[in-house]
Amino acid sequence: MRILDRYILKSMWDSFLGCLLVFLSLYVIIDLFSNLDELLKQKVAIEMLVKYYIAFLPVIFVQISPIACLLATVYSLGNLNRDNEILAMRSSGWSIFRLTHMLILFGFITSIFVFMVNEKFVYTAQDRMKNIKQQFEGNKKDTQEKQDETIKNLSIYGLSNRLFFVGKFSRKDATMENITILQQDEKQDLTAKIVANKGTWDGSLWKFYQVQTFNLDAKGRVVGEPRYNEEEIMDIPESPQDFLNQRKLPEFMDIPQLENYIWKLSKSGAKSIVQSLKVDLYSRYAFPMTSLIIIFLGIPFSMKIRKKVVGLSSIGVSIVLCFLYYVTNAVCIALGKGGLLPPIISAWLANIIFFSISLYLVSLLP
């Protein structure tokens, strides 16, 4: 690595690290003071509060990394430009790409790191934060109590186009109470309704008790007499663990869990739900690239910073473009979930648009 490359990279790294530490501190302080009255009311211990914000750090890092990359890019290249160092590099024959390739590499590595943190730490951190919050509210349970916990109002979308609504689900003995199952066809129209008082798992299959089955027509009206069985072996492929796994919301799943969940729902024919979840899945890959895209957007404006007024205007324009990027991305995601765009296109479209804009702006530089 050349001396100038190390010089540019060090400037970028120092600026990024400084922005990151400042934003992390501000994020924690603002969140702490916004919840201070509730924390004092609950008499939360300092130790528990520290654990909460340590768990919160990966979530904050993923959210603030792009804006830290933007400001670091503007500050680093802006300083070089004000001191006429960029002019000297260009005079020696360096192209824009040659001059900024270390920044681009930095953005790429940051994006990979954000992806890893997002997958390995963020979703487990969110669960940990949720548990600590429950402790704030006095809902702490020891390990044995958690194993014996009864889950109330459990609902999942299972295989074979079935919606399950369970009044009570016991972790300890794998039993369900107050069960309602809605059977759907491939068009998501109801075809049957099954109501049972209780369900037990014997290790390989479910047995329901006091079972009533209602057949429904296309308008959801009962057809014929309902069928009643005191006991009935049910053809339900889901095990108790499947019910517990699907209890986790998609936003708290990592990529393998989300892919498995989408596969199960696709077998059930839930097209609209699968469409929305596929957008979320592809966004897991597209979102970490935000840091790299933001650096590309910051480069053309950083090159124009020589005077204070020009520098402030360049920073302002780059921040506005960054804001427009997030708005565009949100619109594309909404269009994808609404079925107006293919999932993979909706997840990556904002990146493609603003990457193209940044390349065009860079091509206009002298």
N, C-alpha and C positions, 0 to 999 in steps of 0.2 A: 504493500500500500504506500503510495506516495505521501510526501510530507503535507502537500496541500489537501489531499484527500483526508488525512488524519485531522488536519486543522479544521476543515469544514464539518467533518463528522463529530469532532469534539464539541464544536460550537452548537451543533444541533442537539447532541445528547445533553449537554449542560442546560440548554434552554428548555428542552422537553422535561428533564427531571425537575427543574425549578417550577415549571408550570404545573406539573403533576402534583408536586408536594403542596403547592399553594391551593390548587383546586380540591385536593383531598381534604386539606385542613378546613377550607371554607365549607365544603359539603358537610363534613361532620359537625362543625360548629353550628351551621344553620339548622341542620336536622335536630341537633341536641336542644337548641334554644326554642325551636318550634314545638318541641314536645316536653319542655322543661316542667310545665305545670302538672302534666300527667305523671311524669317521673317522680316528682316530689310527692304527689298524692299517693302513688303506689309505694313510696319509700324504697325505691330500687337501690340495691347495693352497688357500690362503685365497681366491684369485681364483675358483677353481672353486666353492667353497662359497658365495661371494657370488652368483655367477650362478645357482646352484641355488635359493637363497632368494628372489632377485628373480623367478625364474620361478614360485616357489611363491606369491607375493603375491596374484595374482588368485584362486587357489583358496581361500586363507585368507579373503580379503575376502568372497567369496560365502557362505562358511560362517558367518562371525561377524556379518554385517550385521544379521540379524534380532534377535539378542540385544542388539546395540548399540542398535538402535532401541527395544527394550523398555526398557532401562535409561535411555536418554536421555529417553524419554517420562515415565517415573516420576520421574526427577530434576527435569525441567523443570517439569512440572505440580505436583509435590510442593513445590518451592520457592515457586511462585506461591501455592499453597494455604496453606502455613505462614505466609506473610506477609500473608494475607488479601486478596491481589490478585485471586484468582478471585472471592471474595465481592463485591469492589467491582465487578468486571466484570459479574457476574450481577445486581447491584443496579441497574446502569445499563441493564439490559434485554437483555444478551447471552445468547443461548441456548447450550447445550452445543456445538452444531455451530458456531455463530459463534465461540465461544472456541477451539475445537480445529481449525478448518478448515485452518489453516496447518500443523498437525502432520500432518493427513491428506494434505495436498498434498505435504508433505515425504516421507511414507511412499510415496506413489504415485511420485514422482520417483525415490526410492531403489530401488523395485522395478523400474522401467524401466532404471535404471542397472545393477542387478544382472543383469537379463536380458541387456543388451548385453555386459557383462563376461563373463558365462557363455558366450555364443555366440562372441564375438570373440577371447577371450583364454584361457579356462580350458582348452579342449581342446588348443589348440596348446601351452599351458604344460605340460600333462601329458605331451605328447610330448617337449618340451624337457627336462623333469625326468627322464623315462625315459632319454633319451640321456646326460644328465649323470651319472646314476647308473651307467650302463654304463661311463662314463669313470672313475668312482670305482673300479670293479672291474677296471680295466685292459683294457677292451674297446674302446678308442678306435680308430676306423678313419678313414682319410682319405677324401676324396670318391670317388676312383677305386675304392678297395676296396669302398666301400658300393655303388657301381653294379655291381660284379662279384660281390656277395654272393650266396651260395646259401642260399635259404630252405629249412629242413628242416621236415618234418611240417606241411605246409600243408593246412588243411581249410576248405572253404567250402560254403555252401548256395546252389546256383545255380538258374538258370531250368529250366523243364520238370521240376520235382520231382527234382532230382539232388543227391546229396551227393558231393563230391569229396574224396578223400584222396590227397595227393601227397607222396611221400617226399622228393623234392628238386625245387626250382623255381629255375632259373637266371635271374637278372635280365638278364644280359648277352645271351644268345642266345635267351631265351624258350622254354626247353625244360623238360619235366617228366619225371621218372623215377619208377618204382614207383607207378603210378597205379591207384587203385581208385575206381570210380564205382558208387554205389548208386542205382538208379532206383526211384522211389516213385510210387504213384498218388495221387489226391486225398485218400484217407483215411490217407495216410502209411504204407501197407503196401508192403513191398518187392515189386517185380515182376521185377527183373533186376539182375545184378551184372556189371560189366565190369572186367576186369583187363588192364592193358597195361604193357609194360616201359618204353616211352618215348613221349613225345609232342612234336611240333615244330609251331611256328606259322610259316606262310609269308606272313603279312601279311593273310590273309583267312579262313583255316580251319585247323583242327587235323588233323594226320595222326598216327595212333597206330601203333606197331609191336609185333608179337607180342601180338595182342589176343585175349583169350578172353571170350566172352559167355555167361553162365549165365542161363537163364530160371528164375524162382522161382514157386512156387505161393503160396496165401494164408498158408500156415504157414512160408514161407521156405525150403522144400525145393527142391532142384534138379529141374527138369522136363526130361526128354529129355537128349540129348547136347549138351554145350557146343559153341559155334561158335568156330572158330579162324581168324584171318586174320593173315598175316604183316604186311600193311599195310592200314590202313583209314582212310578219310576220315570223321571224326566230325562229327555234326551238333550242335556245341556252340557256342551263340551268344556265350559269354564270350570276350573277348580276354585276352591276358596282363595288360593294365592292369586289367581287371575283377577278375582274381584278386588282384592286388596291392592294389586298393582295398578289396575285401571282406576282406582280411586284417586291416584295422583293426577293432578291437572297437567295438561300438555305443556303449559309454560314452565313446569318444574321438571320436565323430562329432559334427559340428554338425547343426543342424536340417535343412538341405537334403540333406546326406549321409544322414542317418537316414531322411528321407522317401523318398529314392531307393532306399535299401536295403530299406525296408518294401515299396515298390512291386514290387521285383524278387522278394521272397519271396512276396508275395501272388499273383504270377503262377505261382509254384511250388506254391501250395496249402498252404503250411506254416502252418496256421491258429493253432496254439498259439504258435508263435514270433512270428507277426505280432501276435497279441493282446498278448503281453508287450512287444514293441517299441513298439506303439501307446501302451501305458501310459507307457513311458519318454518317448515323443514328447510326449504331452500334459502330462506332468510338467515338461517343459522350459518350458512356458508358465505352469504353475500355481505351481511352486516359487518364482520370483522375487517373487510376490505375498505371500510369507510376511512380509516386512518390513511391508507395509501392514496385514495381519491382526494382526500382533503389536502394532502401535501401537494399533489398535482395542481389543485386549484390555487394553492398559495404561492406557487413558484412565479407565475407571470406578474403578479402584483408586487411580490417582494423585490423583483428586479427593478421596479420603478422608484423605490424608496431612496431618495437622496436628500430631500429637504423635509423638514418636520411636517409641513402642511400636506405634502404629497404622501408622506409616510402614513399619516393618520387617515387620509382618504383611501389609500391602498388597503390598509388594515380593515377599514369599514366596509369596503366593497367585498373583500374576501370573506368577511364574517357574514355579510348578506348572502353571498353565494353559498356559503356553508348552510345557512338557514334554509335557503331555497332547496338545497339538496335534501335536507331532512323532510321538508314539506312534500317534495316530489316523491321521495321514497314512501312516505306515508300514503299518498294518493295511489301509487302503484300497488302497494300492498292491499289497499282497500279494493281496488279494481280486481286484483287477483282473487281475493276472498269472495268477491261478488260474482265471480265466474266470467268476467269480461276480458280477462287476460289469462293465458296459461300460467300455472304456478311459477315455473322457473323463470319466465319472462318478467312477471310482476316483481319477483325477488331481486332480479339483477338489472332491471331497466334503468333505475335511477343511477346506478354505478356506470352503466354504459353511456347514458346521456351526458353526465358531468365529466366523465373521463374524456369523452369526445370534445366537450367544450374546453376543457383544460388544455388538450393537445392543440386545439385551434388557437387559443390565446397565446400559448408558447410559440407557435409558428409565426405569430405577428411580431414577436420580439426582434429587435435589430441584431 
